[in-house]
Amino acid sequence: MALASVCALSGRMLGGCSSLAGPVGSGQDAPGYYPPELTGLRGSAPGSFETAHAVRDGRSWNEARDLGEQYDLVVVGAGISGLAAAHFFRAKAGPDSRILVLDNHDDFGGHARRNEFHQDGQLHLLNGGTLMIDSPRPYSAVADGLLRALGVDVEALIRSTQHPQLYESMGLHPGVFFDRETFGSDQLITGRAGTSWVHWLDQAPLSQTARAQILQIEEGRVVDPMPGLSSAEKKLKLSAISFRDFLRDYIKVEPAVLAFYQARTHDEWGVGIDAVSALDCWGFGIKGFQGMNLEPGEISRMGFTAAGYASTGGSYQLSFPDGNATIARLLVRSLIPGACAGGSVEDLMTARFDYGRLDQYSSPVRLRLNSTAVRARHLGAPSTASEVEVTYVRDARAYRVGAAHCVLACYNMMIPYLCPELPPTQKDALHSLVKTPLVYTSVALRSGRALQALGISEVYAPGCYHSNIFLSPPVTIGAYRSPTSADQPTLIRMLRTPCQPGLTEQQQNRAGRAELLATSFETFERNIRDQLRRTLGPGGLDPATDITAITVNRWPHGYAPEYNPLIDPELPPEQRPHVVGRTRFGRIAIANSDSGGGAYTDVAIDQSHRAVADLLDLTAA
């Protein structure tokens, strides 16, 4: 590949443009601009999605101002996939490559977002999105190589930073909250060390029959409900029924047992057991199948997550205090060194980015926030064009820039609106990639005394507004220290997935997305305070005085969609929608975890590498 051809447009950079860092009024250049500290409604917050919805509804911006800016690469989307695309492009095309990364949000990272809280003079961190380094399959050489290039030695950090036994040593264990609306009374049951399932269930507001059925499932004593079938035949049958149907129709459990397990899949798939296949639940390790003698391994009729775990056992697992926002921050610091001091993963934990340095004229790589792409088109026929024009809207005004190449690392279902010239088959495929809506809520507490008094580190609440409550992961890295005493300020993470049981997964996702966009912060706050009062109140929590901050990370377009055997046709891999949808279109390539069919960080990285390779192979040819 001739690098000169890749960077040929660099010499035309910014002819006649001023040295200002982008259009006036960009926000990120204002003194004190620092989104990680913001609380209230975050994620897809007001101001981040309205322009995209206008594009969807047919609005165009033909009056866009040409900034005269010319780049070797424009990336749409500053999530991990978009930032990784910029990294891989520079690595191949050279450090002098001129790159612009656009994002519609007020912070970079996409779903890998950081929530910062300052209590008693100490920094406390929690993920606002992507939780951890974890995947159903081992990280590829590409994804693992990127982590190592950024200074992340996963195995070494697991040994030096993770403290998985801390909460247990403090007498804290998982619990279940039974709510009165679903189970007849409010009752928190804790799983203190040494507590057997029999003793634990004796405390639950359930009938004797329901307790016995749960005990059978959890202790692996369910009699094979499909006798006479081979393992392969059982797997095919399980792939065609939901886990809810398996429990109801084959195990013959009571309705209360169904209610108990209903939210068991929320944290992984964003929908309940009514919309996930029984086989996928088996592959993920959910109990109830021990007596069926299923052979290890995947079959074609399994989703990405379950198939990966069933065949490989998954990847290494590492939690940073702010989730995978650490990876996004490492990428930005690598691409724009002047934006953040330091040079290690450890010092990054407590480092503060200077957002005013992200979009500077003198920097080869520029990151422009609050900028929603509304159009990406070739100047000429896609097969022969040498330039792509990208239009974006910022502060209600439209601007145009040019590039030799473009990577669309945004929500893939948005791409047909940005590139209406795409072939109809490709547009249909992209439109079908409906993402899973979800909410990650971060709550700062004055102390952890209520959790200590109740002996809980996490709570499963299948009937509540938020189905799960977790203490922040116990991590020590660099100068950052997680709380080690109940007397210290504490962060908890809450998960909500706006499910509509009875509908298909895609129908639930569309309905849930609409619900989240229509829900005010006041509604979220009222439900958060009520749920924590009912759950932690018996331990002494007073929401009025003990909650010091709430950040609701709302993601109407959350997890990337996976193949679901309950509703999706079984197709050869090359015909699946995410594969058809990611086909390179002239000088425009497509990335994001959506294009890999799995909502994982390594998938996002691998897809960015593929997209850049698609473009540079084109240039070499």
VEXDREN-2710 file (C-alpha; in Angstrom, 1 decimal):
% VEXDREN-2710
k/r/px/py/pz
1/MET/0.0/0.0/0.0
2/ALA/1.3/3.4/-0.9
3/LEU/0.9/5.6/2.2
4/ALA/1.1/8.7/0.0
5/SER/-2.2/7.7/-1.6
6/VAL/-3.8/7.3/1.8
7/CYS/-2.7/10.7/3.0
8/ALA/-2.9/12.5/-0.4
9/LEU/-5.5/14.9/0.9
10/SER/-3.5/16.1/3.9
11/GLY/-1.9/18.9/2.0
12/ARG/-5.3/20.4/1.3
13/MET/-6.1/20.6/5.0
14/LEU/-8.0/23.6/6.2
15/GLY/-7.4/25.9/3.3
16/GLY/-8.5/29.4/4.4
17/CYS/-9.9/28.2/7.7
18/SER/-9.3/30.0/10.9
19/SER/-7.3/28.4/13.8
20/LEU/-10.4/28.2/15.9
21/ALA/-11.2/24.7/17.2
22/GLY/-14.3/24.1/15.1
23/PRO/-17.4/26.3/14.9
24/VAL/-18.0/28.9/17.5
25/GLY/-20.3/27.8/20.3
26/SER/-19.1/24.3/20.5
27/GLY/-19.4/24.0/24.3
28/GLN/-16.5/21.6/24.8
29/ASP/-14.1/24.6/24.6
30/ALA/-15.8/26.4/27.4
31/PRO/-13.9/26.7/30.7
32/GLY/-14.8/24.0/33.2
33/TYR/-16.5/21.8/30.6
34/TYR/-16.3/18.3/32.1
35/PRO/-19.2/15.9/31.4
36/PRO/-18.2/13.0/33.6
37/GLU/-19.2/15.0/36.7
38/LEU/-22.7/15.8/35.5
39/THR/-25.6/14.1/37.3
40/GLY/-29.3/13.8/36.5
41/LEU/-30.4/12.4/33.1
42/ARG/-27.3/11.3/31.2
43/GLY/-26.6/8.8/28.4
44/SER/-28.9/9.8/25.5
45/ALA/-29.8/13.0/27.3
46/PRO/-31.9/15.8/25.9
47/GLY/-29.9/17.5/23.1
48/SER/-28.2/14.3/21.9
49/PHE/-30.9/12.6/19.8
50/GLU/-33.3/15.3/18.5
51/THR/-31.3/16.0/15.3
52/ALA/-31.0/12.3/14.5
53/HIS/-34.8/11.9/14.9
54/ALA/-35.3/14.9/12.6
55/VAL/-33.1/13.1/9.9
56/ARG/-35.2/10.0/10.4
57/ASP/-38.3/12.1/9.8
58/GLY/-37.1/13.5/6.6
59/ARG/-35.3/16.8/7.5
60/SER/-32.4/17.8/5.4
61/TRP/-29.7/20.5/5.8
62/ASN/-28.8/21.7/2.3
63/GLU/-27.8/25.1/3.8
64/ALA/-24.7/23.6/5.6
65/ARG/-21.7/25.8/5.8
66/ASP/-18.5/24.4/4.2
67/LEU/-15.8/24.7/6.8
68/GLY/-13.0/24.1/4.2
69/GLU/-11.7/21.3/6.4
70/GLN/-10.3/18.3/4.6
71/TYR/-9.3/15.0/6.4
72/ASP/-7.9/11.7/5.5
73/LEU/-10.6/10.1/7.6
74/VAL/-13.8/11.2/9.2
75/VAL/-15.2/8.9/11.9
76/VAL/-18.9/9.2/12.9
77/GLY/-19.2/8.0/16.5
78/ALA/-16.7/8.5/19.3
79/GLY/-17.5/5.2/21.1
80/ILE/-14.9/2.5/21.5
81/SER/-15.4/1.3/17.9
82/GLY/-15.0/4.8/16.4
83/LEU/-12.0/5.7/18.5
84/ALA/-10.4/2.3/17.7
85/ALA/-11.0/3.0/14.0
86/ALA/-9.0/6.2/14.3
87/HIS/-6.3/4.3/16.1
88/PHE/-6.0/1.6/13.5
89/PHE/-6.1/4.1/10.6
90/ARG/-3.2/6.1/12.1
91/ALA/-1.3/2.9/12.7
92/LYS/-1.5/1.9/9.0
93/ALA/-1.6/5.3/7.3
94/GLY/0.9/7.1/9.5
95/PRO/0.9/9.5/12.5
96/ASP/0.5/12.6/10.3
97/SER/-2.9/11.4/9.1
98/ARG/-5.6/14.0/9.6
99/ILE/-8.6/12.5/11.4
100/LEU/-11.8/14.1/12.6
101/VAL/-14.1/12.1/15.0
102/LEU/-17.7/13.4/15.4
103/ASP/-20.1/12.5/18.1
104/ASN/-23.6/13.6/18.9
105/HIS/-23.2/13.3/22.7
106/ASP/-21.5/15.8/25.0
107/ASP/-18.9/13.3/26.0
108/PHE/-16.8/10.7/24.2
109/GLY/-16.9/6.9/24.8
110/GLY/-20.4/6.1/23.4
111/HIS/-21.8/3.6/25.8
112/ALA/-18.5/3.3/27.6
113/ARG/-19.3/6.3/29.7
114/ARG/-17.8/7.4/33.0
115/ASN/-19.7/8.7/36.1
116/GLU/-17.6/10.7/38.6
117/PHE/-18.7/11.6/42.1
118/HIS/-16.7/13.5/44.7
119/GLN/-17.6/12.7/48.3
120/ASP/-15.7/13.6/51.5
121/GLY/-12.8/14.8/49.3
122/GLN/-12.5/11.5/47.5
123/LEU/-13.1/10.5/43.9
124/HIS/-15.7/7.8/43.4
125/LEU/-16.2/6.2/40.0
126/LEU/-18.9/4.0/38.4
127/ASN/-19.7/2.9/34.8
128/GLY/-22.3/4.9/33.0
129/GLY/-22.5/2.1/30.3
130/THR/-20.3/-0.7/29.3
131/LEU/-19.4/-2.6/32.5
132/MET/-16.2/-4.6/32.0
133/ILE/-13.8/-6.4/29.8
134/ASP/-15.7/-9.6/29.2
135/SER/-16.9/-11.5/26.2
136/PRO/-18.4/-14.9/25.3
137/ARG/-15.2/-15.9/23.5
138/PRO/-11.5/-15.2/24.1
139/TYR/-10.4/-11.8/22.8
140/SER/-9.1/-11.9/19.3
141/ALA/-5.5/-11.1/18.5
142/VAL/-6.7/-7.7/17.2
143/ALA/-8.7/-6.8/20.3
144/ASP/-6.1/-8.1/22.8
145/GLY/-3.4/-6.4/20.8
146/LEU/-5.2/-3.0/21.0
147/LEU/-5.5/-3.4/24.8
148/ARG/-1.8/-4.2/25.1
149/ALA/-0.9/-1.3/22.8
150/LEU/-2.8/1.0/25.2
151/GLY/-0.9/-0.5/28.2
152/VAL/-3.6/-2.8/29.4
153/ASP/-2.1/-6.1/30.5
154/VAL/-5.3/-7.8/31.5
155/GLU/-3.9/-10.8/33.3
156/ALA/-1.5/-8.6/35.4
157/LEU/-4.3/-6.2/36.2
158/ILE/-6.6/-9.0/37.3
159/ARG/-4.0/-10.1/39.8
160/SER/-3.2/-6.6/41.1
161/THR/-6.4/-4.7/41.0
162/GLN/-9.4/-7.0/41.5
163/HIS/-10.6/-7.9/45.0
164/PRO/-13.6/-10.3/44.4
165/GLN/-13.6/-11.6/48.0
166/LEU/-13.8/-8.1/49.6
167/TYR/-17.5/-7.9/50.1
168/GLU/-17.8/-11.5/51.3
169/SER/-15.0/-10.8/53.9
170/MET/-17.2/-7.8/55.1
171/GLY/-20.1/-10.2/55.5
172/LEU/-21.9/-9.0/52.4
173/HIS/-23.7/-11.4/50.1
174/PRO/-26.3/-11.5/47.3
175/GLY/-29.9/-11.1/48.2
176/VAL/-33.4/-11.1/46.6
177/PHE/-36.1/-8.5/47.1
178/PHE/-39.7/-9.8/46.8
179/ASP/-42.0/-6.9/46.1
180/ARG/-45.6/-6.8/47.4
181/GLU/-47.1/-6.0/43.9
182/THR/-45.7/-9.2/42.5
183/PHE/-45.3/-11.6/45.5
184/GLY/-47.8/-10.2/48.0
185/SER/-45.4/-8.6/50.5
186/ASP/-42.1/-6.6/50.6
187/GLN/-39.4/-8.9/51.8
188/LEU/-35.6/-8.8/51.4
189/ILE/-34.0/-12.3/51.7
190/THR/-30.2/-12.3/52.1
191/GLY/-27.8/-15.1/51.3
192/ARG/-25.5/-15.0/54.3
193/ALA/-22.5/-17.4/54.2
194/GLY/-23.6/-20.9/55.1
195/THR/-27.2/-20.4/54.3
196/SER/-28.7/-23.4/52.4
197/TRP/-31.3/-23.0/49.7
198/VAL/-33.8/-24.8/51.9
199/HIS/-33.3/-22.3/54.8
200/TRP/-33.2/-19.4/52.4
201/LEU/-36.4/-20.3/50.7
202/ASP/-38.2/-20.8/54.0
203/GLN/-38.0/-17.0/54.4
204/ALA/-39.5/-16.2/50.9
205/PRO/-43.2/-15.1/50.5
206/LEU/-43.9/-18.1/48.3
207/SER/-46.1/-21.2/48.6
208/GLN/-44.6/-24.5/49.6
209/THR/-44.9/-25.8/46.1
210/ALA/-43.2/-22.8/44.6
211/ARG/-40.3/-23.2/47.1
212/ALA/-39.9/-26.8/46.3
213/GLN/-39.9/-26.1/42.5
214/ILE/-37.2/-23.4/42.9
215/LEU/-35.2/-25.8/45.1
216/GLN/-35.3/-28.5/42.5
217/ILE/-34.2/-26.1/39.8
218/GLU/-31.3/-24.5/41.8
219/GLU/-30.1/-27.9/43.1
220/GLY/-30.2/-29.6/39.7
221/ARG/-32.8/-32.1/40.7
222/VAL/-35.3/-31.5/37.8
223/VAL/-36.2/-34.8/36.1
224/ASP/-35.4/-34.7/32.3
225/PRO/-38.6/-33.3/30.7
226/MET/-37.6/-34.6/27.3
227/PRO/-36.8/-38.3/27.8
228/GLY/-36.1/-40.4/24.8
229/LEU/-34.5/-37.6/22.8
230/SER/-30.9/-37.3/22.0
231/SER/-28.8/-34.3/23.1
232/ALA/-28.9/-32.9/19.6
233/GLU/-32.7/-33.3/19.4
234/LYS/-33.2/-31.7/22.8
235/LYS/-31.0/-28.7/21.8
236/LEU/-33.1/-28.1/18.7
237/LYS/-36.3/-28.3/20.7
238/LEU/-34.9/-25.9/23.4
239/SER/-33.9/-23.4/20.7
240/ALA/-37.5/-23.1/19.6
241/ILE/-39.0/-22.3/22.9
242/SER/-38.5/-19.5/25.4
243/PHE/-37.1/-20.2/28.9
244/ARG/-40.4/-19.1/30.3
245/ASP/-42.2/-21.7/28.2
246/PHE/-39.7/-24.4/29.2
247/LEU/-40.4/-23.7/32.9
248/ARG/-44.1/-23.4/32.5
249/ASP/-44.9/-26.2/30.0
250/TYR/-42.1/-28.7/30.6
251/ILE/-41.1/-28.2/34.3
252/LYS/-44.7/-27.3/35.2
253/VAL/-43.8/-24.6/37.7
254/GLU/-46.3/-22.3/39.4
255/PRO/-46.8/-18.7/38.2
256/ALA/-44.9/-17.4/41.2
257/VAL/-41.8/-19.3/40.1
258/LEU/-42.1/-17.8/36.6
259/ALA/-42.2/-14.4/38.3
260/PHE/-39.1/-15.2/40.3
261/TYR/-37.1/-16.1/37.2
262/GLN/-38.7/-13.5/34.9
263/ALA/-35.9/-10.9/35.2
264/ARG/-33.0/-13.4/35.4
265/THR/-32.0/-12.6/31.8
266/HIS/-32.4/-8.8/32.0
267/ASP/-28.7/-8.1/32.8
268/GLU/-27.5/-10.1/29.8
269/TRP/-30.1/-9.7/27.1
270/GLY/-32.2/-6.7/28.2
271/VAL/-35.4/-8.7/28.0
272/GLY/-37.1/-11.3/30.3
273/ILE/-37.2/-15.1/30.0
274/ASP/-40.2/-14.9/27.8
275/ALA/-38.1/-13.5/24.9
276/VAL/-34.9/-15.6/25.3
277/SER/-34.6/-19.2/24.1
278/ALA/-34.3/-22.0/26.6
279/LEU/-31.2/-23.2/24.8
280/ASP/-29.5/-19.8/25.1
281/CYS/-30.3/-19.8/28.8
282/TRP/-28.6/-23.2/29.1
283/GLY/-25.6/-22.0/27.1
284/PHE/-25.3/-19.0/29.5
285/GLY/-25.3/-21.2/32.5
286/ILE/-28.8/-20.6/33.9
287/LYS/-30.0/-23.5/35.9
288/GLY/-32.8/-25.9/35.2
289/PHE/-31.2/-28.2/32.6
290/GLN/-28.9/-30.3/34.7
291/GLY/-30.9/-33.4/34.4
292/MET/-31.1/-33.3/30.6
293/ASN/-27.5/-34.5/30.0
294/LEU/-26.9/-32.0/27.2
295/GLU/-23.6/-32.4/25.5
296/PRO/-21.2/-29.4/25.7
297/GLY/-20.9/-27.1/22.8
298/GLU/-22.9/-24.8/20.5
299/ILE/-25.2/-25.4/17.6
300/SER/-26.1/-23.0/14.8
301/ARG/-29.5/-22.1/16.4
302/MET/-27.9/-20.2/19.3
303/GLY/-27.3/-16.5/19.9
304/PHE/-23.9/-14.9/20.0
305/THR/-23.6/-14.8/23.7
306/ALA/-24.8/-18.3/24.5
307/ALA/-22.9/-19.9/21.6
308/GLY/-19.7/-18.3/22.7
309/TYR/-19.9/-19.3/26.4
310/ALA/-21.1/-22.9/25.5
311/SER/-18.2/-23.5/23.2
312/THR/-15.3/-21.6/24.8
313/GLY/-16.3/-20.6/28.3
314/GLY/-15.7/-16.9/27.6
315/SER/-12.8/-14.5/27.8
316/TYR/-10.8/-13.1/30.7
317/GLN/-12.7/-10.7/32.9
318/LEU/-11.5/-7.3/34.2
319/SER/-13.4/-4.5/35.9
320/PHE/-12.2/-0.9/35.9
321/PRO/-13.8/1.5/38.4
322/ASP/-15.5/3.3/35.6
323/GLY/-16.2/0.3/33.4
324/ASN/-14.8/0.3/29.9
325/ALA/-14.8/4.1/29.9
326/THR/-11.1/3.5/30.8
327/ILE/-10.5/2.0/27.3
328/ALA/-12.2/5.0/25.6
329/ARG/-10.1/7.4/27.7
330/LEU/-6.9/5.4/26.9
331/LEU/-7.7/5.7/23.2
332/VAL/-8.4/9.4/23.4
333/ARG/-5.2/10.1/25.3
334/SER/-3.3/8.1/22.7
335/LEU/-4.9/9.9/19.8
336/ILE/-4.7/13.4/21.4
337/PRO/-1.9/13.3/24.0
338/GLY/-2.3/16.9/25.0
339/ALA/-5.8/16.3/26.3
340/CYS/-4.7/14.3/29.3
341/ALA/-1.4/14.0/31.2
342/GLY/0.2/10.7/32.2
343/GLY/1.2/7.5/30.4
344/SER/-0.2/4.5/32.3
345/VAL/-3.5/2.8/33.0
346/GLU/-2.9/3.4/36.7
347/ASP/-2.5/7.2/36.5
348/LEU/-5.5/7.5/34.1
349/MET/-7.9/6.5/36.9
350/THR/-7.7/9.9/38.7
351/ALA/-6.6/12.0/35.7
352/ARG/-8.8/14.7/34.3
353/PHE/-9.2/15.4/30.6
354/ASP/-9.0/18.9/29.2
355/TYR/-11.9/18.9/26.8
356/GLY/-10.8/22.2/25.3
357/ARG/-7.8/20.3/23.7
358/LEU/-9.9/17.7/22.0
359/ASP/-10.6/19.8/18.8
360/GLN/-7.5/21.9/18.1
361/TYR/-6.4/23.1/14.7
362/SER/-2.8/22.0/15.4
363/SER/-3.7/18.4/16.3
364/PRO/-3.6/15.7/13.6
365/VAL/-6.6/14.0/15.4
366/ARG/-9.6/16.1/16.4
367/LEU/-12.6/15.0/18.4
368/ARG/-15.7/17.2/18.0
369/LEU/-18.6/16.6/20.5
370/ASN/-22.2/17.7/20.4
371/SER/-22.0/17.2/16.6
372/THR/-24.7/14.9/15.0
373/ALA/-23.9/13.6/11.5
374/VAL/-26.8/14.0/9.2
375/ARG/-25.3/13.1/5.8
376/ALA/-22.4/11.2/4.4
377/ARG/-22.1/11.1/0.6
378/HIS/-19.6/10.6/-2.1
379/LEU/-18.7/13.5/-4.4
380/GLY/-19.2/11.5/-7.5
381/ALA/-20.1/7.9/-8.2
382/PRO/-19.2/5.7/-5.1
383/SER/-17.1/3.3/-7.3
384/THR/-14.9/6.1/-8.6
385/ALA/-15.2/9.0/-6.1
386/SER/-12.0/10.2/-4.3
387/GLU/-13.8/12.1/-1.6
388/VAL/-16.6/11.8/0.9
389/GLU/-18.5/14.9/2.2
390/VAL/-19.9/14.6/5.7
391/THR/-22.5/17.0/7.1
392/TYR/-23.2/17.4/10.7
393/VAL/-25.3/19.7/13.0
394/ARG/-24.0/21.5/16.0
395/ASP/-25.8/24.1/18.0
396/ALA/-28.6/24.0/15.5
397/ARG/-26.3/24.9/12.6
398/ALA/-25.1/22.6/9.8
399/TYR/-21.5/22.3/8.7
400/ARG/-19.7/20.3/6.0
401/VAL/-16.2/18.7/5.9
402/GLY/-14.5/16.5/3.4
403/ALA/-12.5/13.3/3.7
404/ALA/-10.7/10.7/1.7
405/HIS/-12.3/8.0/3.8
406/CYS/-15.2/7.7/6.2
407/VAL/-16.0/5.2/8.9
408/LEU/-19.6/5.2/10.2
409/ALA/-19.2/3.8/13.8
410/CYS/-22.6/5.0/14.9
411/TYR/-25.8/3.1/15.5
412/ASN/-26.1/1.0/12.3
413/MET/-29.8/1.4/12.0
414/MET/-29.2/5.1/11.6
415/ILE/-26.9/4.7/8.6
416/PRO/-29.7/4.4/5.8
417/TYR/-30.7/7.9/6.8
418/LEU/-27.2/9.2/6.5
419/CYS/-26.5/7.4/3.2
420/PRO/-29.8/7.0/1.3
421/GLU/-27.8/6.0/-1.8
422/LEU/-27.1/2.6/-0.2
423/PRO/-28.5/-0.5/-2.0
424/PRO/-32.0/-1.3/-0.8
425/THR/-31.0/-4.7/0.5
426/GLN/-28.3/-3.2/2.6
427/LYS/-30.6/-0.5/3.9
428/ASP/-33.2/-3.1/4.9
429/ALA/-30.6/-5.1/6.7
430/LEU/-29.4/-2.0/8.7
431/HIS/-32.9/-1.0/9.5
432/SER/-33.5/-4.4/11.1
433/LEU/-30.7/-4.0/13.7
434/VAL/-32.9/-2.9/16.6
435/LYS/-30.9/-2.2/19.7
436/THR/-31.8/-3.2/23.2
437/PRO/-32.9/-0.3/25.5
438/LEU/-31.6/-0.2/29.0
439/VAL/-30.8/2.1/31.9
440/TYR/-27.7/2.1/34.2
441/THR/-28.4/4.2/37.2
442/SER/-25.6/5.3/39.5
443/VAL/-26.5/6.4/43.1
444/ALA/-24.1/7.9/45.6
445/LEU/-24.8/7.2/49.2
446/ARG/-23.3/8.9/52.3
447/SER/-22.2/5.5/53.6
448/GLY/-22.7/1.8/53.1
449/ARG/-24.1/1.2/56.6
450/ALA/-27.6/0.1/55.4
451/LEU/-26.1/-2.5/53.1
452/GLN/-23.8/-3.7/56.0
453/ALA/-26.7/-3.9/58.4
454/LEU/-28.6/-6.0/55.9
455/GLY/-25.6/-8.1/54.8
456/ILE/-26.0/-7.5/51.1
457/SER/-23.6/-6.8/48.2
458/GLU/-26.2/-7.0/45.5
459/VAL/-30.0/-7.5/45.1
460/TYR/-32.0/-9.3/42.5
461/ALA/-35.5/-7.7/42.4
462/PRO/-37.5/-9.4/39.6
463/GLY/-40.7/-7.4/40.1
464/CYS/-39.2/-3.9/40.7
465/TYR/-38.6/-0.9/38.5
466/HIS/-34.9/-1.7/38.5
467/SER/-34.4/-5.5/38.4
468/ASN/-30.9/-5.4/39.9
469/ILE/-28.9/-3.4/42.5
470/PHE/-25.1/-3.8/42.8
471/LEU/-22.4/-2.3/45.0
472/SER/-19.6/-0.8/42.9
473/PRO/-16.9/-3.3/42.0
474/PRO/-14.1/-3.5/44.6
475/VAL/-11.1/-2.3/42.6
476/THR/-7.8/-0.8/43.6
477/ILE/-5.7/0.7/40.8
478/GLY/-3.2/3.5/40.9
479/ALA/-4.3/6.2/43.3
480/TYR/-7.9/5.0/43.2
481/ARG/-9.3/3.1/46.1
482/SER/-12.7/1.5/46.4
483/PRO/-14.5/1.8/49.7
484/THR/-13.4/-0.9/52.2
485/SER/-15.6/0.2/55.2
486/ALA/-19.4/0.6/55.6
487/ASP/-18.7/4.1/57.1
488/GLN/-17.3/5.4/53.8
489/PRO/-19.3/7.0/51.0
490/THR/-20.6/4.3/48.7
491/LEU/-21.8/3.9/45.1
492/ILE/-24.5/1.5/43.9
493/ARG/-25.4/0.6/40.4
494/MET/-29.0/-0.2/39.4
495/LEU/-30.2/-1.8/36.2
496/ARG/-33.5/-1.2/34.4
497/THR/-34.6/-2.8/31.2
498/PRO/-38.1/-1.5/30.0
499/CYS/-39.5/-4.8/28.9
500/GLN/-43.0/-5.6/27.6
501/PRO/-43.5/-9.3/28.2
502/GLY/-45.6/-11.1/25.7
503/LEU/-44.1/-9.3/22.7
504/THR/-41.2/-10.5/20.6
505/GLU/-37.7/-9.2/21.5
506/GLN/-37.7/-6.6/18.7
507/GLN/-41.2/-5.4/19.6
508/GLN/-40.2/-5.1/23.2
509/ASN/-37.1/-3.2/22.3
510/ARG/-39.1/-0.7/20.1
511/ALA/-41.7/-0.2/22.8
512/GLY/-39.0/0.1/25.5
513/ARG/-37.1/2.7/23.5
514/ALA/-40.2/4.8/23.2
515/GLU/-40.9/4.5/26.9
516/LEU/-37.4/5.6/27.9
517/LEU/-37.5/8.6/25.7
518/ALA/-40.8/9.7/27.2
519/THR/-39.7/9.2/30.8
520/SER/-38.6/12.2/32.7
521/PHE/-35.7/12.3/35.2
522/GLU/-38.3/13.1/37.9
523/THR/-40.1/9.8/37.2
524/PHE/-36.8/7.9/37.4
525/GLU/-35.8/9.6/40.6
526/ARG/-39.2/8.9/42.3
527/ASN/-38.9/5.2/41.4
528/ILE/-35.3/5.0/42.5
529/ARG/-36.0/6.6/45.9
530/ASP/-39.0/4.4/46.5
531/GLN/-37.2/1.2/45.5
532/LEU/-34.2/2.0/47.7
533/ARG/-36.5/3.0/50.6
534/ARG/-38.3/-0.3/50.4
535/THR/-35.2/-2.4/49.9
536/LEU/-32.6/-0.8/52.1
537/GLY/-34.9/1.1/54.5
538/PRO/-34.9/-1.8/57.0
539/GLY/-31.1/-1.4/57.2
540/GLY/-31.5/2.3/58.1
541/LEU/-31.4/4.0/54.8
542/ASP/-33.2/7.3/54.5
543/PRO/-33.4/8.3/50.9
544/ALA/-34.0/11.9/51.8
545/THR/-30.7/12.3/53.6
546/ASP/-28.5/9.4/52.6
547/ILE/-28.7/9.7/48.8
548/THR/-26.3/12.5/47.7
549/ALA/-26.5/12.2/43.9
550/ILE/-28.2/10.3/41.2
551/THR/-27.1/9.8/37.6
552/VAL/-29.5/8.0/35.3
553/ASN/-27.6/6.8/32.2
554/ARG/-30.5/6.3/29.7
555/TRP/-29.7/4.3/26.6
556/PRO/-32.8/3.9/24.3
557/HIS/-30.4/2.4/21.8
558/GLY/-28.3/0.1/24.1
559/TYR/-27.0/-3.4/23.5
560/ALA/-26.2/-4.4/19.9
561/PRO/-28.8/-6.9/18.6
562/GLU/-27.9/-10.6/18.5
563/TYR/-29.4/-13.4/16.5
564/ASN/-32.5/-14.7/18.4
565/PRO/-33.6/-18.2/17.3
566/LEU/-37.1/-17.5/18.6
567/ILE/-37.8/-14.9/15.9
568/ASP/-34.9/-14.7/13.4
569/PRO/-34.6/-17.0/10.4
570/GLU/-31.6/-19.3/10.5
571/LEU/-29.4/-18.0/7.7
572/PRO/-25.8/-18.6/6.6
573/PRO/-23.4/-16.2/8.4
574/GLU/-22.9/-14.2/5.3
575/GLN/-26.6/-13.5/4.9
576/ARG/-27.3/-12.3/8.4
577/PRO/-28.4/-8.7/8.6
578/HIS/-25.4/-7.4/10.5
579/VAL/-23.1/-8.9/7.9
580/VAL/-25.1/-7.6/4.9
581/GLY/-25.4/-4.2/6.5
582/ARG/-21.7/-3.7/7.1
583/THR/-20.7/-4.0/3.4
584/ARG/-18.3/-1.3/2.4
585/PHE/-19.9/1.4/0.2
586/GLY/-17.3/3.1/-1.9
587/ARG/-15.1/5.1/0.5
588/ILE/-17.6/4.6/3.4
589/ALA/-17.1/1.7/5.8
590/ILE/-19.2/0.6/8.7
591/ALA/-18.1/-0.3/12.2
592/ASN/-19.7/-0.5/15.7
593/SER/-20.6/-3.6/17.7
594/ASP/-23.9/-3.7/15.7
595/SER/-22.0/-4.8/12.7
596/GLY/-20.5/-7.7/14.6
597/GLY/-23.8/-9.0/16.0
598/GLY/-22.7/-8.9/19.6
599/ALA/-22.8/-6.2/22.3
600/TYR/-19.2/-6.5/23.5
601/THR/-16.1/-4.3/23.5
602/ASP/-14.0/-6.8/21.7
603/VAL/-16.6/-7.0/18.9
604/ALA/-16.6/-3.2/18.6
605/ILE/-12.8/-3.3/18.3
606/ASP/-12.7/-6.1/15.8
607/GLN/-15.3/-4.4/13.6
608/SER/-13.4/-1.1/13.6
609/HIS/-10.3/-3.0/12.5
610/ARG/-12.3/-4.7/9.7
611/ALA/-13.8/-1.4/8.6
612/VAL/-10.4/0.3/8.3
613/ALA/-8.9/-2.7/6.5
614/ASP/-11.8/-2.4/4.0
615/LEU/-10.9/1.2/3.3
616/LEU/-7.2/0.8/3.1
617/ASP/-7.5/-2.3/0.9
618/LEU/-9.5/-0.1/-1.4
619/THR/-6.8/2.5/-1.4
620/ALA/-4.1/0.0/-2.1
621/ALA/-6.0/-1.4/-5.0
END
